[in-house]
Amino acid sequence: MDSNLENKVKETLENIKPWQRVPTNVRGMFLVKTPSSGRQETVMIEINPVDAQGNPIKRRGIFLKKSSELEGFVDVMQNNKVKDLLKVLEKITGVNTDIEIDPIEI
């Protein structure tokens, strides 16, 4: 583990409120401090892809505390049946994600 990274995270946690989202240099990855339980502080990673303006695409993303949780999500998301099911849902609901809307210049 990189002690420099650990120190940066600890320093950041001291200056933020619970549930505050702290962006990282990885697009779509945020640090989130949760309310402490007892003397133990909890921090999680929120995975929430961002749009062209850098805003998260969902109100809440996927919260992770352990690398094993990440591995579990990656395993599920890499299953081709997930993509197949999403395509069917898009067809049923009429959602077309292939259409890109250009921003309006003012």
OpenMM code with the backbone's topology and positions (N, CA, C; nanometers):
from openmm import Vec3, app, unit

residues = "MET ASP SER ASN LEU GLU ASN LYS VAL LYS GLU THR LEU GLU ASN ILE LYS PRO TRP GLN ARG VAL PRO THR ASN VAL ARG GLY MET PHE LEU VAL LYS THR PRO SER SER GLY ARG GLN GLU THR VAL MET ILE GLU ILE ASN PRO VAL ASP ALA GLN GLY ASN PRO ILE LYS ARG ARG GLY ILE PHE LEU LYS LYS SER SER GLU LEU GLU GLY PHE VAL ASP VAL MET GLN ASN ASN LYS VAL LYS ASP LEU LEU LYS VAL LEU GLU LYS ILE THR GLY VAL ASN THR ASP ILE GLU ILE ASP PRO ILE GLU ILE".split()
positions = [
    Vec3(0.0837, -0.1172, 0.0000),
    Vec3(0.0000, 0.0000, 0.0000),
    Vec3(0.0886, 0.1241, 0.0000),
    Vec3(0.0465, 0.2227, -0.0736),
    Vec3(0.1208, 0.3476, -0.0853),
    Vec3(0.0899, 0.4357, 0.0355),
    Vec3(0.1913, 0.4613, 0.1196),
    Vec3(0.1691, 0.5404, 0.2413),
    Vec3(0.1354, 0.6853, 0.2078),
    Vec3(0.1856, 0.7359, 0.0950),
    Vec3(0.1532, 0.8710, 0.0522),
    Vec3(0.0040, 0.8824, 0.0222),
    Vec3(-0.0505, 0.7839, -0.0471),
    Vec3(-0.1935, 0.7808, -0.0773),
    Vec3(-0.2744, 0.7685, 0.0518),
    Vec3(-0.2286, 0.6838, 0.1414),
    Vec3(-0.2975, 0.6664, 0.2694),
    Vec3(-0.3035, 0.7983, 0.3462),
    Vec3(-0.1932, 0.8717, 0.3488),
    Vec3(-0.1893, 1.0010, 0.4182),
    Vec3(-0.2829, 1.1025, 0.3533),
    Vec3(-0.2877, 1.1043, 0.2187),
    Vec3(-0.3764, 1.1962, 0.1480),
    Vec3(-0.5220, 1.1664, 0.1812),
    Vec3(-0.5579, 1.0389, 0.1851),
    Vec3(-0.6954, 0.9997, 0.2159),
    Vec3(-0.7303, 1.0405, 0.3590),
    Vec3(-0.6418, 1.0119, 0.4543),
    Vec3(-0.6669, 1.0489, 0.5937),
    Vec3(-0.6842, 1.1996, 0.6091),
    Vec3(-0.5998, 1.2757, 0.5438),
    Vec3(-0.6077, 1.4219, 0.5510),
    Vec3(-0.7397, 1.4715, 0.4913),
    Vec3(-0.7792, 1.4145, 0.3817),
    Vec3(-0.9052, 1.4534, 0.3175),
    Vec3(-1.0238, 1.4221, 0.4072),
    Vec3(-1.0216, 1.3058, 0.4723),
    Vec3(-1.1326, 1.2652, 0.5586),
    Vec3(-1.1518, 1.3595, 0.6767),
    Vec3(-1.0442, 1.4203, 0.7217),
    Vec3(-1.0540, 1.5121, 0.8349),
    Vec3(-1.1318, 1.6381, 0.7990),
    Vec3(-1.1352, 1.6724, 0.6714),
    Vec3(-1.1917, 1.7998, 0.6292),
    Vec3(-1.3269, 1.7890, 0.5585),
    Vec3(-1.3900, 1.6727, 0.5596),
    Vec3(-1.5180, 1.6589, 0.4916),
    Vec3(-1.6259, 1.6104, 0.5873),
    Vec3(-1.7498, 1.6316, 0.5463),
    Vec3(-1.8657, 1.5900, 0.6251),
    Vec3(-1.9092, 1.4507, 0.5812),
    Vec3(-1.9828, 1.3797, 0.6683),
    Vec3(-2.0369, 1.2498, 0.6274),
    Vec3(-2.1228, 1.2631, 0.5017),
    Vec3(-2.1101, 1.1677, 0.4138),
    Vec3(-2.1795, 1.1539, 0.2857),
    Vec3(-2.1332, 1.2539, 0.1818),
    Vec3(-2.0297, 1.3292, 0.2115),
    Vec3(-1.9754, 1.4202, 0.1112),
    Vec3(-1.8962, 1.3395, 0.0093),
    Vec3(-1.9163, 1.3694, -0.1164),
    Vec3(-1.8497, 1.2995, -0.2270),
    Vec3(-1.7252, 1.3772, -0.2651),
    Vec3(-1.6092, 1.3090, -0.2627),
    Vec3(-1.4817, 1.3712, -0.2972),
    Vec3(-1.4330, 1.3105, -0.4282),
    Vec3(-1.4211, 1.3913, -0.5333),
    Vec3(-1.3747, 1.3367, -0.6609),
    Vec3(-1.2279, 1.2947, -0.6530),
    Vec3(-1.1923, 1.1997, -0.7351),
    Vec3(-1.0528, 1.1564, -0.7481),
    Vec3(-1.0070, 1.1869, -0.8899),
    Vec3(-0.8829, 1.1575, -0.9200),
    Vec3(-0.8347, 1.1788, -1.0561),
    Vec3(-0.8783, 1.0662, -1.1512),
    Vec3(-0.9518, 0.9692, -1.1005),
    Vec3(-1.0090, 0.8638, -1.1843),
    Vec3(-1.1547, 0.9021, -1.2104),
    Vec3(-1.1881, 0.9299, -1.3369),
    Vec3(-1.3257, 0.9713, -1.3704),
    Vec3(-1.4247, 0.8642, -1.3253),
    Vec3(-1.5235, 0.9069, -1.2475),
    Vec3(-1.6270, 0.8154, -1.2017),
    Vec3(-1.5968, 0.7462, -1.0700),
    Vec3(-1.4866, 0.7788, -1.0058),
    Vec3(-1.4520, 0.7194, -0.8770),
    Vec3(-1.4410, 0.8310, -0.7726),
    Vec3(-1.5172, 0.8148, -0.6638),
    Vec3(-1.5238, 0.9147, -0.5588),
    Vec3(-1.4967, 0.8498, -0.4237),
    Vec3(-1.4432, 0.9278, -0.3302),
    Vec3(-1.4343, 0.8857, -0.1906),
    Vec3(-1.5559, 0.9416, -0.1195),
    Vec3(-1.6141, 0.8617, -0.0313),
    Vec3(-1.7296, 0.9066, 0.0463),
    Vec3(-1.7076, 0.8668, 0.1907),
    Vec3(-1.7142, 0.9666, 0.2783),
    Vec3(-1.7028, 0.9422, 0.4219),
    Vec3(-1.8426, 0.9150, 0.4756),
    Vec3(-1.8573, 0.8073, 0.5512),
    Vec3(-1.9868, 0.7757, 0.6099),
    Vec3(-1.9847, 0.8128, 0.7577),
    Vec3(-2.1022, 0.8282, 0.8177),
    Vec3(-2.1047, 0.8605, 0.9609),
    Vec3(-2.0292, 0.7549, 1.0408),
    Vec3(-1.9548, 0.8020, 1.1407),
    Vec3(-1.8745, 0.7085, 1.2197),
    Vec3(-1.9632, 0.6295, 1.3142),
    Vec3(-1.9226, 0.5057, 1.3369),
    Vec3(-1.9909, 0.4208, 1.4349),
    Vec3(-1.8924, 0.3965, 1.5480),
    Vec3(-1.9184, 0.4610, 1.6581),
    Vec3(-1.8224, 0.4519, 1.7682),
    Vec3(-1.7017, 0.5365, 1.7369),
    Vec3(-1.5846, 0.4788, 1.7533),
    Vec3(-1.4608, 0.5518, 1.7251),
    Vec3(-1.4083, 0.5227, 1.5852),
    Vec3(-1.4698, 0.4303, 1.5149),
    Vec3(-1.4214, 0.3880, 1.3843),
    Vec3(-1.4871, 0.4687, 1.2721),
    Vec3(-1.4062, 0.5369, 1.1921),
    Vec3(-1.4576, 0.6063, 1.0749),
    Vec3(-1.4650, 0.5086, 0.9592),
    Vec3(-1.5634, 0.5301, 0.8744),
    Vec3(-1.5767, 0.4467, 0.7569),
    Vec3(-1.5675, 0.5342, 0.6332),
    Vec3(-1.4947, 0.4861, 0.5376),
    Vec3(-1.4865, 0.5537, 0.4084),
    Vec3(-1.5086, 0.4480, 0.3012),
    Vec3(-1.5767, 0.4874, 0.1968),
    Vec3(-1.6043, 0.3954, 0.0871),
    Vec3(-1.5639, 0.4608, -0.0436),
    Vec3(-1.5540, 0.3780, -0.1434),
    Vec3(-1.5378, 0.4255, -0.2798),
    Vec3(-1.6755, 0.4188, -0.3438),
    Vec3(-1.7133, 0.5262, -0.4113),
    Vec3(-1.8357, 0.5234, -0.4902),
    Vec3(-1.7959, 0.5190, -0.6366),
    Vec3(-1.8470, 0.4205, -0.7071),
    Vec3(-1.8257, 0.4094, -0.8511),
    Vec3(-1.9526, 0.4622, -0.9171),
    Vec3(-1.9383, 0.5698, -0.9909),
    Vec3(-2.0522, 0.6335, -1.0554),
    Vec3(-1.9997, 0.7065, -1.1782),
    Vec3(-2.0114, 0.6454, -1.2956),
    Vec3(-1.9591, 0.7103, -1.4166),
    Vec3(-2.0132, 0.8520, -1.4317),
    Vec3(-1.9356, 0.9363, -1.4974),
    Vec3(-1.9734, 1.0765, -1.5138),
    Vec3(-2.0075, 1.1072, -1.6588),
    Vec3(-2.0874, 1.2140, -1.6774),
    Vec3(-2.1240, 1.2568, -1.8117),
    Vec3(-2.0152, 1.3479, -1.8681),
    Vec3(-2.0420, 1.4077, -1.9832),
    Vec3(-1.9426, 1.4924, -2.0497),
    Vec3(-1.9027, 1.6136, -1.9663),
    Vec3(-1.9938, 1.6589, -1.8785),
    Vec3(-1.9640, 1.7740, -1.7936),
    Vec3(-1.8955, 1.7343, -1.6630),
    Vec3(-1.8759, 1.6046, -1.6406),
    Vec3(-1.8105, 1.5571, -1.5190),
    Vec3(-1.9053, 1.5306, -1.4040),
    Vec3(-2.0356, 1.5337, -1.4304),
    Vec3(-2.1359, 1.5075, -1.3263),
    Vec3(-2.1696, 1.3589, -1.3223),
    Vec3(-2.1884, 1.3013, -1.2027),
    Vec3(-2.2261, 1.1600, -1.1936),
    Vec3(-2.3564, 1.1336, -1.2689),
    Vec3(-2.3640, 1.0188, -1.3373),
    Vec3(-2.4826, 0.9903, -1.4186),
    Vec3(-2.5994, 0.9375, -1.3355),
    Vec3(-2.5728, 0.8876, -1.2170),
    Vec3(-2.6780, 0.8380, -1.1283),
    Vec3(-2.6739, 0.9193, -0.9991),
    Vec3(-2.7877, 0.9211, -0.9299),
    Vec3(-2.7917, 0.9921, -0.8018),
    Vec3(-2.6934, 0.9288, -0.7037),
    Vec3(-2.6934, 0.7974, -0.6982),
    Vec3(-2.5988, 0.7220, -0.6157),
    Vec3(-2.5394, 0.6114, -0.7007),
    Vec3(-2.4110, 0.5875, -0.6813),
    Vec3(-2.3438, 0.4823, -0.7548),
    Vec3(-2.3355, 0.3550, -0.6727),
    Vec3(-2.2343, 0.2781, -0.6999),
    Vec3(-2.2079, 0.1545, -0.6272),
    Vec3(-2.1042, 0.1871, -0.5195),
    Vec3(-2.1375, 0.1561, -0.3944),
    Vec3(-2.0474, 0.1835, -0.2828),
    Vec3(-1.9709, 0.0573, -0.2470),
    Vec3(-1.8391, 0.0714, -0.2330),
    Vec3(-1.7523, -0.0422, -0.2039),
    Vec3(-1.6621, -0.0112, -0.0844),
    Vec3(-1.6476, -0.1124, 0.0038),
    Vec3(-1.5552, -0.0999, 0.1172),
    Vec3(-1.4382, -0.1960, 0.1050),
    Vec3(-1.4577, -0.3054, 0.0309),
    Vec3(-1.3537, -0.4083, 0.0223),
    Vec3(-1.3305, -0.4464, -0.1236),
    Vec3(-1.2095, -0.4893, -0.1528),
    Vec3(-1.1770, -0.5291, -0.2901),
    Vec3(-1.2584, -0.6504, -0.3338),
    Vec3(-1.2990, -0.7352, -0.2386),
    Vec3(-1.3801, -0.8521, -0.2755),
    Vec3(-1.5171, -0.8091, -0.3268),
    Vec3(-1.5691, -0.6968, -0.2764),
    Vec3(-1.6962, -0.6451, -0.3280),
    Vec3(-1.6801, -0.6022, -0.4736),
    Vec3(-1.5712, -0.5345, -0.5035),
    Vec3(-1.5439, -0.4932, -0.6410),
    Vec3(-1.5356, -0.6149, -0.7335),
    Vec3(-1.4630, -0.7166, -0.6891),
    Vec3(-1.4487, -0.8378, -0.7707),
    Vec3(-1.5845, -0.9012, -0.7994),
    Vec3(-1.6737, -0.9013, -0.7013),
    Vec3(-1.8071, -0.9568, -0.7209),
    Vec3(-1.8861, -0.8793, -0.8256),
    Vec3(-1.8830, -0.7461, -0.8177),
    Vec3(-1.9537, -0.6642, -0.9161),
    Vec3(-1.8943, -0.6813, -1.0551),
    Vec3(-1.7615, -0.6841, -1.0638),
    Vec3(-1.6960, -0.7012, -1.1941),
    Vec3(-1.7364, -0.8345, -1.2568),
    Vec3(-1.7396, -0.9405, -1.1777),
    Vec3(-1.7798, -1.0721, -1.2294),
    Vec3(-1.9195, -1.0674, -1.2899),
    Vec3(-2.0122, -1.0046, -1.2194),
    Vec3(-2.1497, -0.9973, -1.2695),
    Vec3(-2.1566, -0.9107, -1.3947),
    Vec3(-2.0922, -0.7962, -1.3914),
    Vec3(-2.1016, -0.7018, -1.5028),
    Vec3(-2.0324, -0.7505, -1.6286),
    Vec3(-1.9373, -0.8410, -1.6157),
    Vec3(-1.8691, -0.8946, -1.7326),
    Vec3(-1.9475, -1.0084, -1.7976),
    Vec3(-2.0537, -1.0521, -1.7336),
    Vec3(-2.1364, -1.1581, -1.7904),
    Vec3(-2.2142, -1.1003, -1.9087),
    Vec3(-2.2010, -1.1617, -2.0260),
    Vec3(-2.2672, -1.1127, -2.1470),
    Vec3(-2.4189, -1.1098, -2.1336),
    Vec3(-2.4740, -1.1909, -2.0456),
    Vec3(-2.6190, -1.1949, -2.0289),
    Vec3(-2.6722, -1.0645, -1.9680),
    Vec3(-2.5888, -0.9937, -1.8930),
    Vec3(-2.6301, -0.8643, -1.8376),
    Vec3(-2.6557, -0.7671, -1.9523),
    Vec3(-2.5630, -0.7620, -2.0472),
    Vec3(-2.5787, -0.6722, -2.1622),
    Vec3(-2.6990, -0.7140, -2.2468),
    Vec3(-2.7173, -0.8448, -2.2658),
    Vec3(-2.8328, -0.8934, -2.3426),
    Vec3(-2.9635, -0.8506, -2.2769),
    Vec3(-2.9723, -0.8652, -2.1462),
    Vec3(-3.0932, -0.8285, -2.0748),
    Vec3(-3.1183, -0.6779, -2.0825),
    Vec3(-3.0131, -0.5976, -2.0708),
    Vec3(-3.0291, -0.4533, -2.0814),
    Vec3(-3.0801, -0.4122, -2.2192),
    Vec3(-3.0309, -0.4778, -2.3237),
    Vec3(-3.0781, -0.4480, -2.4597),
    Vec3(-3.2267, -0.4795, -2.4725),
    Vec3(-3.2693, -0.5900, -2.4134),
    Vec3(-3.4114, -0.6256, -2.4166),
    Vec3(-3.4933, -0.5216, -2.3415),
    Vec3(-3.4455, -0.4807, -2.2242),
    Vec3(-3.5165, -0.3796, -2.1463),
    Vec3(-3.5260, -0.2472, -2.2210),
    Vec3(-3.4187, -0.2085, -2.2881),
    Vec3(-3.4203, -0.0857, -2.3679),
    Vec3(-3.5240, -0.0958, -2.4791),
    Vec3(-3.5329, -0.2119, -2.5416),
    Vec3(-3.6296, -0.2330, -2.6496),
    Vec3(-3.7727, -0.2256, -2.5956),
    Vec3(-3.7966, -0.2895, -2.4821),
    Vec3(-3.9307, -0.2917, -2.4226),
    Vec3(-3.9730, -0.1521, -2.3781),
    Vec3(-3.8823, -0.0791, -2.3146),
    Vec3(-3.9170, 0.0516, -2.2587),
    Vec3(-3.9010, 0.1659, -2.3579),
    Vec3(-3.8451, 0.1379, -2.4743),
    Vec3(-3.8282, 0.2419, -2.5747),
    Vec3(-3.7096, 0.3327, -2.5501),
    Vec3(-3.6224, 0.2947, -2.4603),
    Vec3(-3.5033, 0.3744, -2.4331),
    Vec3(-3.4002, 0.3447, -2.5402),
    Vec3(-3.3499, 0.4510, -2.6012),
    Vec3(-3.2460, 0.4331, -2.7023),
    Vec3(-3.1244, 0.5122, -2.6579),
    Vec3(-3.0235, 0.4418, -2.6123),
    Vec3(-2.9033, 0.5090, -2.5629),
    Vec3(-2.8080, 0.5471, -2.6749),
    Vec3(-2.8382, 0.5058, -2.7992),
    Vec3(-2.7494, 0.5373, -2.9113),
    Vec3(-2.7672, 0.6798, -2.9607),
    Vec3(-2.8784, 0.7440, -2.9243),
    Vec3(-2.9041, 0.8803, -2.9691),
    Vec3(-2.8251, 0.9754, -2.8801),
    Vec3(-2.7424, 1.0581, -2.9452),
    Vec3(-2.6645, 1.1546, -2.8697),
    Vec3(-2.7215, 1.2930, -2.8966),
    Vec3(-2.7522, 1.3646, -2.7908),
    Vec3(-2.8093, 1.4975, -2.8032),
    Vec3(-2.6966, 1.5986, -2.7892),
    Vec3(-2.6847, 1.6839, -2.8900),
    Vec3(-2.5813, 1.7866, -2.8861),
    Vec3(-2.6220, 1.8984, -2.7915),
    Vec3(-2.5261, 1.9522, -2.7172),
    Vec3(-2.5600, 2.0638, -2.6283),
    Vec3(-2.5977, 2.1874, -2.7091),
    Vec3(-2.6842, 2.2690, -2.6530),
    Vec3(-2.7277, 2.3926, -2.7168),
    Vec3(-2.6283, 2.5021, -2.6822),
    Vec3(-2.5811, 2.5704, -2.7834),
    Vec3(-2.4897, 2.6821, -2.7598),
    Vec3(-2.5713, 2.8076, -2.7403),
    Vec3(-2.5424, 2.8784, -2.6332),
    Vec3(-2.6177, 3.0004, -2.6022),
    Vec3(-2.5272, 3.1208, -2.6165),
] * unit.nanometer
topology = app.Topology()
chain = topology.addChain("A")
for resn in residues:
    res = topology.addResidue(resn, chain)
    for name in ("N", "CA", "C"):
        topology.addAtom(name, app.Element.getBySymbol(name[0]), res)
